[in-house]
Amino acid sequence: MKFERITVNPEQMGGVPCVRGLRIPLATIVGMVAEGMSEPEILRAYPDLKKEDIREALRYAAEDIKAGRVKTFDSVDNLIKGLEQK
């Protein structure tokens, strides 16, 4: 899947995925949705965003999870257990 509205620039925001070169990380948008903020509330908080940016941020996050690029709680728990055994 191609993402037209998502940029990753090592020179900006530590290379985390952002929206259209803006300094708005996808994690911020996804977090706002997770907290129950509506699309209009997010757009008021970040006037430079468009509703398509929010939707693409969520699609990008979903693809990261499907591709295994996001650590699940189980994998983090197993990592911690492994470190504790050393």
C-alpha positions in Angstrom: 0.0 0.0 0.0 1.3 3.4 -0.9 0.9 6.3 1.5 0.8 9.7 -0.2 0.4 11.8 2.9 3.0 10.2 5.2 6.6 11.2 5.3 9.6 9.8 7.1 12.6 12.1 7.2 15.6 11.2 9.4 16.3 15.0 9.7 12.9 15.8 11.1 11.3 14.5 14.3 14.0 11.9 14.7 12.7 10.1 11.6 9.3 9.1 13.0 6.5 9.0 10.5 4.8 12.4 10.2 2.0 13.9 8.1 3.0 15.6 4.8 6.3 16.8 6.2 4.6 18.6 9.0 6.0 18.1 12.5 2.9 16.1 13.5 3.8 12.5 14.2 1.3 9.8 13.3 1.5 8.5 16.9 0.1 11.8 18.0 -2.9 11.5 15.7 -3.5 7.8 16.5 -3.3 8.7 20.2 -5.9 11.4 19.9 -8.2 9.0 18.2 -7.6 6.4 20.9 -8.5 9.0 23.5 -11.8 9.4 21.9 -11.3 12.7 20.1 -13.5 13.2 17.1 -12.2 14.2 13.7 -13.4 17.8 14.1 -11.7 18.1 17.5 -8.4 16.8 16.0 -8.7 19.2 13.1 -9.3 22.1 15.5 -6.3 21.1 17.5 -4.1 20.9 14.4 -5.5 23.3 11.8 -2.9 22.2 9.2 -4.3 18.7 9.1 -7.0 17.5 6.7 -9.5 14.7 7.4 -7.6 12.6 4.8 -4.5 12.9 7.0 -6.2 11.4 9.9 -7.5 8.5 7.9 -4.2 7.8 6.3 -2.5 7.9 9.7 -4.8 5.2 10.9 -4.3 3.1 7.8 -0.5 3.5 8.2 -0.7 2.4 11.8 -2.9 -0.6 10.8 -0.4 -1.6 8.1 2.5 -1.4 10.6 0.7 -3.8 12.9 -0.2 -6.2 10.1 3.5 -6.2 9.0 4.7 -6.9 12.5 6.6 -3.6 12.8 4.8 -2.7 16.0 5.6 -4.6 19.1 2.7 -6.3 20.7 2.2 -6.5 24.4 3.0 -10.3 24.3 6.4 -9.7 22.5 7.3 -6.9 25.0 6.4 -9.1 27.9 8.5 -12.0 26.5 11.4 -9.5 26.0 11.2 -8.4 29.6 11.0 -11.9 30.9 14.1 -12.8 28.9 16.0 -9.9 30.3 14.9 -10.8 33.8 16.3 -14.3 33.4 19.8 -13.1 32.5 
